[in-house]
Amino acid sequence: MTDAPRVPGERSGESGEVVSAVEGSGRTEQLVVADITRDEAWVTVDTDDAVTTTEWR
């Protein structure tokens, strides 16, 4: 494995397994998207700011 930086959007050729879930309760819910095959490969967004699949298309 290399520690060389990658250009944003560049594919590494390695495959992963990406999952998502809504975490929290009440006013603090967040959408979490993570590649569960890599350490520290995740992002979150407040559910109020997340778009639906239909809106994204």
N, C-alpha and C positions, 0 to 999 in steps of 0.2 A: 504494500500500500504506500502511496506517496502523500506527502504533506504539501505538495505544490498547490498554490491557489488556482481556482478554476474561474473561468469567465462566466458571469451570470448567464444562465440559459443554456450553457454548454452541457451536452450529455456526456456522462462519464463512461458509458458502455456497461456499467454495473446496473443490475436490476435491484429493486427494493420492493417492499410491501407497504403501501400507503393506506392508512386507515384514518377515519375521522369520528369524532364524537362530540356531543354537547356536554360540557362539564359545569357544575355549579348548580345553584338553585336561586329562585327569586330574581332579584335585580342584577345579579352578577354572573349570568350565564355566558359562557364562551364556547365558540367552536374551536376545537383542537384538531389539527391535521398533522399527522406524524408518519415518518418512515420508520417502521418498527424494526427494521434490519440494521439501523445505524444509531449510534449514540448521539444525543443532542440534535436530532434532525426533526424539528417540529416548529410549528407556528400556531399562534392563537389570534382570534379576532372576536370582539364582542358580538353576540348574536344579533344585536340591533344593527350592526354595520355589515353583517354577512349578507350576500345575495343568494337567492334561491337558484336552483339549477335552471329553471325556466328563464329567469332574468339573465343568467350568465350566457345562455345560448344566443 
